[in-house]
Amino acid sequence: MTETGNRTEEFAVTGEKVVETVKELVRQGNIRRITIKDSDGKSLIEVPLTLGVVGALLLPVWAALGALAALVKECTIVVERTEKRDKSDT
């Protein structure tokens, strides 16, 4: 039997790499939420992602991330992933 769990990863990136990194993460799938934090750890933007959110629905997100990238030099991308695991593993 399988159950669903969440795993969090953090990536430190420069401002100009934010949009590129987020697009790559979304392509990888299994993402529930992406949070962008500044160098002080303050949340700048949180983007909840659900299955089926693709294409035109993400255009406002890309625009917001582009504007954000122009304002910050360094930031951290926090990714919350959904993963399935065997119940026997826990």
N, C-alpha and C positions, 0 to 999 in steps of 0.2 A: 504494500500500500504506500502511496506517496502523499506527502503533505507539502504545502507551500510555505516558504520562509522568506525573509528579507535579508539582504546583505547590503552594506554600505561601503562605497569606495570613494576616495578623495584624490583629485588630480590638481596639482598646482600648475597654472598656465599664465602666460602673459596676456594682456588685453587683446592683442591682435589675433591670438589663437583661440579665443573663446568660442566663436561661432563655428569654426572648423572642428574643434574638439567635440562640441555638443552634437553637431550633425553626425559625426562618426559614432558617437555613443548611441544616438537614436537608431542609426542603421543596425547596430549590433543587437538591439532588441532587449527584452526582459526588463525594461526600465519603468519604474513606477513614478519616480520623481527626480527632478534635477534641481539643485539649489546652487546658486552662484553666491559666493561670499567674498568680501573684500579682504585685504591683508590683515585687518583687525579681527576677522571672524564674524563680522556683521553680515547678515543675509541681505543681499541686494535684490534677488529675484528668485522665486520658487515656481517651477513649472511642473504641475502634475501631468503625467502622461498615462494614457490608457491604451489598451489594445485598439487598433484601428485609427488612431490619431496620426494621420500622415498628410503629406502634400500641402494643399492650400490651407488646411486648418493650422499648420505650423508657421505660416507666413508672418503673422503678427509677433510670434515668438522670436523668429529670426531678426525682425526689425528691432525689437526691444534689446536683443543680445548685441546687435550691431551698435546701437546707441550706447549700451553699457560698456562695450569694449573701448569705445572712444574716451570714456571717462576714467577707466581704471588701468593701471600699469600691470598690476599683478593681482590674481584672484585664485580662488580655490573652487573647483567644481565638485560638488558632493552628489554622488549618484546612488539612489536607492534602487536596487535590483530585486526582482522576484526570482526565486529559484525553487525548483522542485527537488525534493530529496526523499529517499526511502525512509519510511517510518522506522524501519529496523536499524537505521544508522544513528538514531537519537537515543 
